[in-house]
Amino acid sequence: MAKENQKKENEDKRAALAQKIWGLSRDRLLINLRFLDVALSSLRFQASAGTDVVSCDMSTPGSAVVYYDPVVVIRLYKKNPANVTRLHLHMLLHCIFSHAYRYDRVEQELWDVAVDMAVENVAMSLGISGLETVGDAQRRETLAQWKKISAGALTAERIYRKLREDRLGVGELSELGSLFRRDVHERWGATGTLEITAAQWKKISERIKAELKSFSEDKSDDKSGDRSILQNLEEATKEHYDYGDFLRRFSVSGEEMQINDDEFDYVYYTYGLSLYGNLPLVEPLEYKDVNKIKEFVVAIDTSGSCRGELVQTFLNKTYSILKSSENFFRKVNIHIIQCDSEVRRDTKITNDEEFEVFMREGQLEGFGSTDFRPVFAYVDSAIENGEFENLKGLIYFTDGFGVFPEHKPSHNYDTAFVFLEDDYEKPPTPPWAIKLILPVEDLEHVDEGSQ
């Protein structure tokens, strides 16, 4: 009994000491990074003896909880007090940049490496004196090489795309992960409250971004650390759209052969059968008004800069949504138009089987320069010739580099330019059109409800 009491007393002492160490690291960060005050106050710390790890659970509404083994924290502090402060900042940046909230839609092994590289890049670029840790020289050298090959900001999203493209060997990826890892991500995406906490952390990130921009405008010098954290904040706070929901905006109301249970009275139906044998008093309604996709245009930019696999990814996603019985009329009028500087092919789809044939056998044509105007002229002409009864919208998949129409189409249909997210800034789209930028991994992810 005495041994158990002594063990409990020692654990309490270690937990108290570790909590004090966390407090010291928090004060250090507040002194140097005052714009993180709200974010720092949103982290809570919970001792978890015997786990031998430090992890952050971002699913708790109102805050994020850091679960830590006090022995690990004390050991890190004894080696170098900066270890704990950097770990504190590392986890805080994960929260600010919302790294946990896409965990179910990415290759987690690659995402773990990408997010750790991104936050360590920011931490070292902030220029806080006295926060150097073992391995920082190698980290800086590695990040400098990545900056050269990526030719852009080292955000988690861009690093992740590069890792997916390069497909490093298991040993090389493990070595890269070990160099930048400080915490474990085992608690990411653990509960259904992530949407709530994501919104809360997004508000915190928006505030930090606003303060940083204001602070940068007041300074004569522009520190690279400010640019680095702002670039990551831009990724964290920009709007992300569900392509399925977006596509359903182009649905129209129509009638379909289907029993309307909402307006059918089974009492009179069964009463008639019991009274007159096989003669019901009422018949079920054969038609029901439903919102489904019936008419729209998918325009594909087949210029040289739009690679075939990207087009295929986009069409596969579109097809998976349209194929759903909840969104697809049995008879439709969908035109898939391929165009570079002129319209190359118009494939008309009237049913699910034709769509399957197109996906299986269709070939891309074009690969010249990009001019968006011929598609709109072609569609306007098709409307005037009676090809469409009630065209709701046109979706144009493109890299965005081409000649846009000066004026809105003469007929009343919505237009959306859809871009895949990459490292290049997109040109401005016309004010009358919708601009939608989608990460590649979002297109590759197919919701079960769309199957």
Sequence and secondary structure as in RCSB ss.txt:
>XXXX:A:sequence
MAKENQKKENEDKRAALAQKIWGLSRDRLLINLRFLDVALSSLRFQASAGTDVVSCDMSTPGSAVVYYDPVVVIR
LYKKNPANVTRLHLHMLLHCIFSHAYRYDRVEQELWDVAVDMAVENVAMSLGISGLETVGDAQRRETLAQWKKIS
AGALTAERIYRKLREDRLGVGELSELGSLFRRDVHERWGATGTLEITAAQWKKISERIKAELKSFSEDKSDDKSG
DRSILQNLEEATKEHYDYGDFLRRFSVSGEEMQINDDEFDYVYYTYGLSLYGNLPLVEPLEYKDVNKIKEFVVAI
DTSGSCRGELVQTFLNKTYSILKSSENFFRKVNIHIIQCDSEVRRDTKITNDEEFEVFMREGQLEGFGSTDFRPV
FAYVDSAIENGEFENLKGLIYFTDGFGVFPEHKPSHNYDTAFVFLEDDYEKPPTPPWAIKLILPVEDLEHVDEGS
Q
>XXXX:A:secstr
 HHHHHHHHHHHHHHHHHHHHHHHHHHHHHHH GGGHHHHHTEEEEE TT   EEEETTSTTSEEEEE HHHHHH
HHHH HHHHHHHHHHHHHHHHTTGGGGGGGS HHHHHHHHHHHHHHHHHHT  TT   TTHHHHHHHHHHHHHHH
 S   HHHHHHHHHHH   HHHHHHHHHHH  SB TTTT STTHHHHHHHHHHHHHHHHHHHHHHHHH SS  HH
HHHHHHHHHHHHS    HHHHHHTT EEEEEE   GGG  HHHHHHHHHHHSS  SS   SEEEEEEEEEEEEEE
E STTS HHHHHHHHHHHHHHHTSTTTEEEEEEEEEEEESSSEEEEEEE SHHHHHHHHHH      S  BSHHH
HHHHHHHHHTTS SS  EEEEE  S SB  SS  SSS EEEEEEE  SS      TTSEEEEE HHHHH   GGG
 
